[in-house]
């Protein structure tokens, strides 16, 4: 995937990119907003150093590590990508609280329409602001959206020094394991996904 030029990155500010969505997905992953690399390329989690794609693979969601330009292949696996806020910025903190709250409302409408099994928001701070849940922590949330369960996973940005790639993959794997348990044999009782321990932009 060719590296965007400085001019292309500058021109990408405030650009929006296409969601990778379909009805009835297994998991709809939700970043905070596109970064400039994503705005310039049209690919989610495109900036080198973002750990989304390797964490997705290491956790068992994909059979190999996909490249950002292979993002549409996620649909074949029942996975998709969207964002809380649509416009591309150099840093997530350029977004206002009002933008995040408006994005949260639009995201809830999107989820009610598409009805994924799980919405996985990649960033605890953005989730708390967008949905007004100040005490939310990483893991499954008590309140879903319609029939959709909501999980919060750590922000996979390389700037999130609180989580190593291995730690990110472990959190992603917790979600996958919960889905696998729910998909267990019909003659065996299924377990409720456990709460994870106590932030993503693309």
C-alpha positions as CSV (number, residue, x, y, z in Angstrom):
1,X,0.0,0.0,0.0
2,X,1.7,3.2,-1.1
3,X,2.5,5.8,1.5
4,X,0.5,9.0,1.3
5,X,2.5,12.2,0.6
6,X,2.5,15.1,3.1
7,X,0.2,17.0,0.7
8,X,-2.2,14.1,0.5
9,X,-2.3,13.8,4.3
10,X,-2.9,17.5,4.7
11,X,-5.7,17.3,2.1
12,X,-7.3,14.4,4.0
13,X,-8.3,16.5,7.0
14,X,-12.0,16.4,7.6
15,X,-12.5,13.8,4.9
16,X,-14.9,10.9,5.5
17,X,-14.4,7.3,4.5
18,X,-16.7,4.5,3.7
19,X,-18.0,2.2,6.4
20,X,-17.4,-1.5,6.0
21,X,-20.9,-2.8,7.1
22,X,-23.7,-5.1,6.3
23,X,-26.8,-6.3,8.1
24,X,-26.4,-9.0,10.8
25,X,-22.7,-9.0,11.3
26,X,-21.0,-11.0,14.0
27,X,-19.0,-7.9,15.2
28,X,-19.1,-4.3,14.1
29,X,-15.8,-2.8,15.2
30,X,-16.0,1.0,15.8
31,X,-13.0,3.3,15.9
32,X,-13.1,6.8,17.3
33,X,-12.6,8.6,13.9
34,X,-10.4,8.2,10.9
35,X,-6.8,9.4,11.1
36,X,-5.2,11.3,8.2
37,X,-3.7,8.1,6.8
38,X,-7.2,6.6,6.6
39,X,-8.6,9.8,5.2
40,X,-5.9,9.8,2.5
41,X,-6.2,6.1,1.6
42,X,-9.8,5.3,2.3
43,X,-8.8,2.4,4.4
44,X,-9.6,2.0,8.1
45,X,-6.7,1.7,10.6
46,X,-4.3,2.5,7.8
47,X,-1.5,4.3,9.7
48,X,1.6,2.2,10.2
49,X,1.9,1.4,13.9
50,X,-1.8,0.9,14.4
51,X,-2.3,-2.5,16.0
52,X,-5.9,-3.2,14.9
53,X,-5.0,-5.6,12.1
54,X,-2.4,-7.7,14.0
55,X,-4.6,-7.8,17.1
56,X,-7.5,-9.0,15.0
57,X,-5.4,-11.8,13.6
58,X,-3.7,-12.8,16.9
59,X,-7.0,-13.0,18.7
60,X,-8.4,-15.5,16.1
61,X,-10.9,-13.3,14.3
62,X,-9.0,-13.6,11.0
63,X,-7.1,-16.5,9.6
64,X,-4.2,-14.3,8.7
65,X,-3.2,-10.6,9.2
66,X,-5.1,-8.6,6.6
67,X,-3.8,-5.4,5.2
68,X,-5.9,-2.2,5.4
69,X,-6.6,-2.4,1.7
70,X,-8.2,-5.8,2.2
71,X,-10.7,-4.4,4.6
72,X,-13.8,-5.5,2.6
73,X,-12.8,-9.1,3.0
74,X,-13.8,-8.8,6.7
75,X,-17.4,-8.9,5.6
76,X,-16.9,-12.6,4.5
77,X,-16.0,-13.3,8.1
78,X,-19.0,-11.5,9.6
79,X,-17.0,-8.5,10.7
80,X,-17.3,-4.8,9.9
81,X,-15.8,-1.4,10.7
82,X,-17.3,2.0,11.4
83,X,-16.4,5.1,13.5
84,X,-18.0,7.1,16.2
85,X,-17.1,10.4,14.5
86,X,-16.8,10.5,10.7
87,X,-14.3,13.2,9.9
88,X,-10.6,12.6,9.6
89,X,-8.2,14.4,12.0
90,X,-4.6,14.3,12.8
91,X,-5.4,13.5,16.5
92,X,-8.5,12.2,18.1
93,X,-8.4,15.0,20.7
94,X,-9.3,17.5,17.9
95,X,-12.8,16.1,18.1
96,X,-15.2,18.0,20.4
97,X,-17.4,16.4,23.0
98,X,-20.4,17.6,21.0
99,X,-19.1,15.7,17.9
100,X,-18.6,12.5,19.9
101,X,-22.1,12.7,21.4
102,X,-23.6,13.4,18.0
103,X,-21.6,10.5,16.6
104,X,-22.8,8.2,19.4
105,X,-26.4,9.0,18.6
106,X,-25.8,8.3,14.9
107,X,-23.9,5.1,15.8
108,X,-26.8,3.9,17.9
109,X,-29.2,4.5,14.9
110,X,-26.8,2.6,12.6
111,X,-26.6,-0.4,15.0
112,X,-30.4,-0.5,15.4
113,X,-30.7,-0.6,11.6
114,X,-27.9,-3.2,10.9
115,X,-28.3,-5.3,14.1
116,X,-24.8,-6.7,14.5
117,X,-24.5,-9.3,17.3
118,X,-21.8,-7.1,19.0
119,X,-20.7,-3.5,18.7
120,X,-17.1,-3.3,19.8
121,X,-16.0,0.3,20.5
122,X,-12.3,0.8,20.3
123,X,-11.5,3.4,22.9
124,X,-12.9,3.8,26.5
125,X,-12.7,7.6,26.6
126,X,-14.6,8.0,23.4
127,X,-17.2,5.5,24.5
128,X,-17.7,7.3,27.8
129,X,-18.2,10.7,26.1
130,X,-20.3,9.5,23.1
131,X,-22.7,7.5,25.3
132,X,-22.6,9.4,28.5
133,X,-21.3,6.5,30.5
134,X,-18.6,8.0,32.7
135,X,-17.9,4.9,34.7
136,X,-17.7,2.4,31.8
137,X,-14.7,0.1,31.8
138,X,-13.1,-2.2,29.2
139,X,-15.2,-5.3,28.5
140,X,-18.8,-6.1,28.0
141,X,-21.2,-3.2,28.9
142,X,-24.3,-3.7,31.0
143,X,-26.5,-1.8,28.5
144,X,-26.7,-2.9,24.8
145,X,-28.3,-1.2,21.9
146,X,-31.5,-3.0,20.9
147,X,-30.6,-6.6,20.4
148,X,-26.8,-5.8,20.1
149,X,-24.4,-6.4,22.9
150,X,-21.8,-3.6,23.4
151,X,-18.2,-4.2,24.3
152,X,-15.4,-1.7,24.8
153,X,-11.9,-2.7,23.7
154,X,-8.7,-0.7,24.0
155,X,-7.8,1.8,21.4
156,X,-5.3,0.0,19.0
157,X,-3.5,3.2,18.1
158,X,0.3,3.0,18.5
159,X,-0.1,6.1,20.8
160,X,-1.9,4.0,23.4
161,X,1.1,3.0,25.4
162,X,-1.1,1.4,28.1
163,X,-1.5,-1.7,26.0
164,X,1.1,-3.8,24.2
165,X,0.0,-5.7,21.1
166,X,-0.2,-8.9,23.2
167,X,-2.4,-7.2,25.7
168,X,-4.6,-5.8,22.9
169,X,-4.9,-9.3,21.4
170,X,-5.9,-10.7,24.7
171,X,-8.8,-8.3,25.0
172,X,-9.9,-9.0,21.5
173,X,-9.7,-12.7,22.1
174,X,-11.9,-12.3,25.2
175,X,-14.7,-11.0,22.9
176,X,-14.1,-13.8,20.4
177,X,-14.2,-16.4,23.1
178,X,-17.5,-15.0,24.4
179,X,-19.0,-15.2,20.9
180,X,-17.7,-18.8,20.6
181,X,-19.3,-19.7,23.9
182,X,-22.6,-18.2,22.8
183,X,-22.4,-20.3,19.6
184,X,-21.9,-23.5,21.5
185,X,-23.9,-26.7,20.8
186,X,-27.7,-26.3,21.2
187,X,-27.9,-29.1,23.7
188,X,-25.3,-27.5,26.1
189,X,-26.0,-24.4,28.2
190,X,-24.2,-21.3,27.0
191,X,-22.4,-19.0,29.4
192,X,-22.9,-15.3,29.6
193,X,-19.7,-13.4,28.5
194,X,-17.8,-12.2,31.6
195,X,-17.0,-8.6,32.3
196,X,-13.5,-7.7,31.2
197,X,-11.0,-5.9,33.4
198,X,-11.1,-2.2,34.2
199,X,-8.7,4.0,24.9
200,X,-9.8,3.5,18.6
201,X,-9.4,5.6,16.0
202,X,-8.7,4.3,12.5
